[in-house]
């Protein structure tokens, strides 16, 4: 499937589409959003978003679904997720193509994002039989003490344009096997992928009585996003977006004593020691910095190179950058697609202008590519680590290269930004690697050795520290965020001993 019209037709997407699903598709009455193909600048289709009344109807449907869904045994909930995973397998290539068309990432990355959804479905199915609690030894005779986990309720999931489907699946599959319905607000820039996923899921859930477990509301942040953050019916909001968005959302959710999972910005760095395999470091940096046109939260923004090899490393990278095929993300052999919008181009150019003003030197790239769509050249800038622009995340393929002398200095440079998502070091020294991974090393939620900053697997919990928000999604024990812990004590004796040996009465 190679043409845009075929991709849209496969999912029944027409010129105008409703943007809310709560067990059934609503005749929405909110604002109209245009989905723009970033490769051409043309409108793919429009989506009529949810009004606040539409939103309320969807939340009510999800709340009603919770009553029955939480009583379904977890392995049976996992069976639905298994079937969703199989449905995604059937539509993997087509959905991956739609991701590429609407977001602009190259086709292998679009298909890879859908594969990530399939992988997390498999993970969640296994998890549905492993929602374990602990049994603790009681200090009181003939007492048993243990913990168990209960569903929270309907979960609000807010996703960003750059990964339009995978983060929904990290939340939706795990939350659903935990017993929680999901209310999804996708980015208004990429509503068509959300509609396509909802239709795939609907094909599985139809006739089950649990259709509203996986609900959808298309809308903007100031209206629908704000309503979700204030809604006491949604005990948890999981939000992916900018640090600015997180600073707005988090206090509102906290004010009502709700929970939040925040996956916000990243200003990710790779340290290259003089004992590193430079071929490996070059290939890893190329993918981490240029992949998705630098529009991943885990994209590499900074390259911190030991002084003695800095010139050679920059020469290698510049040569690789100049050979990157840029163009239509559906075309075979293309390695970099467009930025998401004209505004993204303007932000990139403004950042480069600032970098030069702050002493930076553009080594390669930095130009617009004439023609249709929002295409730019990936750019390398050599600059001092103390330049303020280096501490600012620009969602574009800009790589700032700075130098260091000692590993201690390099770690300080890496950690000296507000975000703390992903990080890496390239070295053949065990001591250097272990220092980087220790408590005096990287302060990020993800720290890698001899691989880049992008491309996390679903088996490990994903997320970061500092202004990245502290949230964790996907693997490991991230499931606990979607449940409430309850500690239980049972007295099976005839006496009533008190804890801490207290005598009363």
Secondary structure as UniProt FT lines:
FT   HELIX           4..10
FT   TURN            11..12
FT   STRAND          16..18
FT   STRAND          20..21
FT   STRAND          32..36
FT   TURN            38..40
FT   STRAND          43..48
FT   HELIX           52..69
FT   TURN            70..71
FT   HELIX           74..90
FT   HELIX           92..103
FT   HELIX           107..127
FT   TURN            128..129
FT   STRAND          135..136
FT   TURN            141..142
FT   STRAND          143..151
FT   STRAND          155..158
FT   TURN            162..165
FT   HELIX           166..178
FT   STRAND          182..185
FT   TURN            188..189
FT   HELIX           191..205
FT   TURN            206..207
FT   HELIX           211..213
FT   STRAND          214..217
FT   HELIX           221..225
FT   HELIX           226..230
FT   TURN            232..233
FT   STRAND          236..240
FT   HELIX           243..255
FT   TURN            256..257
FT   STRAND          259..263
FT   STRAND          268..272
FT   TURN            274..275
FT   HELIX           278..290
FT   HELIX           291..294
FT   TURN            297..298
FT   STRAND          300..306
FT   HELIX           307..309
FT   HELIX           310..321
FT   TURN            322..323
FT   TURN            329..330
FT   TURN            332..333
FT   HELIX           342..357
FT   TURN            358..359
FT   STRAND          361..364
FT   STRAND          379..382
FT   TURN            385..386
FT   HELIX           388..391
FT   STRAND          398..404
FT   HELIX           407..415
FT   STRAND          419..420
FT   STRAND          422..426
FT   HELIX           430..437
FT   TURN            439..440
FT   STRAND          446..449
FT   TURN            458..459
FT   STRAND          461..462
FT   STRAND          465..466
FT   TURN            467..468
FT   STRAND          473..474
FT   TURN            476..477
FT   HELIX           478..482
FT   STRAND          483..491
FT   HELIX           499..501
//
